[in-house]
Amino acid sequence: MIGGSNPCFIIAEIGQKHQGDIEIGKKIIKMAKDCRTDCAKFQKSELEYKFKKCALERPYTSKHSWGKTYGDHKRHLEFSHEQYRELQKYAQGVGIFFTASGMDEVAVDFLDELDVPFFNVASCDVNSFSYLELTAKKVRDSI
């Protein structure tokens, strides 16, 4: 339970700080648990759905890039569905809740399949009414 006389629920915002490496993702989950947070939260996108082909093919020359194009960069950082299942299982094993911000409607559907305990809406999506409507229909019991 959250709110009222219940203790504060602390979420570790992992996002894509794992740099595309599942072992780093697991280490961050473990650190979050060791720091007594309640939940580890990642970000999940379905890149081919979220971005137009021209955006994914755009050159990406930042010194922080993980690829020659924006798509290569984003693909490097994006875990597969199987890797998300592995991270969720790992989080359960160390005793911490696992969720992710679904960055598009297809990602929200996938997170629903994972049965995450709650959905987080990123600030960039507060005006995306079709996204909000879909996400609101994904009813969850209290954690």
C-alpha positions in Angstrom: 0.0 0.0 0.0 1.1 3.5 -0.8 0.0 6.7 0.9 -1.6 7.6 4.2 0.2 6.0 7.1 2.1 3.6 4.9 5.8 4.1 4.3 7.2 6.0 1.3 7.6 3.8 -1.8 11.0 4.5 -3.3 11.7 3.8 -7.0 15.2 3.5 -8.4 15.1 5.2 -11.9 17.4 3.0 -13.9 16.2 4.0 -17.3 18.9 3.1 -19.8 21.9 3.6 -17.4 22.7 -0.1 -18.0 24.3 1.0 -21.3 22.8 -2.0 -23.1 24.5 -4.5 -20.9 22.1 -6.9 -19.0 24.8 -7.7 -16.4 25.1 -4.0 -15.6 21.3 -3.9 -15.4 21.3 -6.7 -12.8 24.1 -5.0 -10.8 22.0 -1.8 -10.7 18.9 -3.8 -9.6 21.0 -5.3 -6.8 22.4 -1.9 -5.8 18.9 -0.5 -5.7 17.8 -3.4 -3.4 20.9 -2.9 -1.2 20.0 0.8 -0.9 16.5 -0.3 0.3 14.5 1.0 -2.6 11.3 -0.7 -3.3 11.3 -0.9 -7.1 13.7 -0.9 -10.0 12.3 1.0 -13.0 13.7 0.8 -16.6 12.4 2.2 -19.9 11.0 0.1 -22.7 10.5 1.1 -26.3 9.5 -0.8 -29.4 11.8 1.2 -31.7 10.3 0.2 -35.0 6.9 1.3 -33.8 8.0 4.4 -31.9 10.3 5.9 -34.6 9.9 6.5 -38.3 12.5 4.8 -40.5 14.1 8.1 -41.4 14.7 8.8 -37.7 16.3 5.5 -37.1 18.5 5.8 -40.2 19.7 9.4 -39.3 23.5 9.6 -38.6 24.2 9.9 -34.9 27.7 11.2 -34.4 27.6 12.2 -30.7 30.7 11.1 -28.7 28.2 9.2 -26.5 26.7 7.3 -29.4 26.6 3.5 -29.4 26.3 3.3 -33.2 26.6 5.2 -36.5 22.9 5.9 -36.8 20.3 6.9 -34.2 18.6 3.5 -34.7 21.9 1.6 -34.1 22.4 3.7 -30.9 18.9 3.0 -29.6 19.0 -0.7 -30.5 22.2 -1.1 -28.5 20.4 0.4 -25.5 17.2 -1.5 -25.8 16.8 -4.9 -24.1 14.8 -7.6 -25.9 11.6 -9.0 -24.5 13.5 -12.1 -23.2 16.1 -9.9 -21.5 13.2 -8.0 -19.8 11.9 -11.3 -18.5 15.3 -12.2 -17.3 15.7 -8.8 -15.4 12.2 -9.2 -13.9 13.1 -12.7 -12.7 16.4 -11.4 -11.3 14.6 -8.6 -9.5 12.1 -11.0 -8.0 15.0 -13.1 -6.8 16.6 -10.3 -4.9 13.2 -9.1 -3.5 12.5 -5.8 -5.3 9.6 -4.8 -7.6 10.4 -4.5 -11.3 8.7 -2.2 -13.8 9.5 0.0 -16.7 8.1 3.2 -18.4 6.4 2.0 -21.5 7.6 4.6 -24.0 4.9 3.7 -26.6 1.7 1.7 -26.9 3.3 -1.5 -28.0 5.8 -1.4 -25.1 2.8 -0.8 -22.7 1.2 -4.0 -24.1 4.4 -5.9 -23.6 4.7 -4.6 -20.0 1.1 -5.7 -19.4 2.1 -9.2 -20.5 5.0 -9.1 -18.0 2.4 -8.2 -15.4 4.4 -5.3 -14.0 2.9 -4.0 -10.7 2.2 -0.6 -12.1 2.7 1.6 -15.1 4.8 4.7 -15.1 3.9 7.5 -17.6 6.9 9.5 -18.7 6.5 13.2 -18.7 7.0 13.3 -22.5 3.7 11.4 -22.8 1.4 13.5 -20.6 -0.4 14.9 -23.7 -0.5 11.7 -25.7 -4.1 10.9 -25.2 -4.2 7.6 -27.1 -1.2 6.4 -25.1 -2.8 7.5 -21.8 -6.1 5.9 -22.7 -4.5 2.6 -23.5 -2.3 2.7 -20.4 -5.3 3.6 -18.1 -7.1 0.5 -19.3 -4.3 -1.7 -17.9 -5.8 -2.2 -14.5 -3.6 -3.2 -11.6 -4.3 -4.3 -8.1 -2.4 -2.4 -5.4 1.1 -3.5 -4.8 
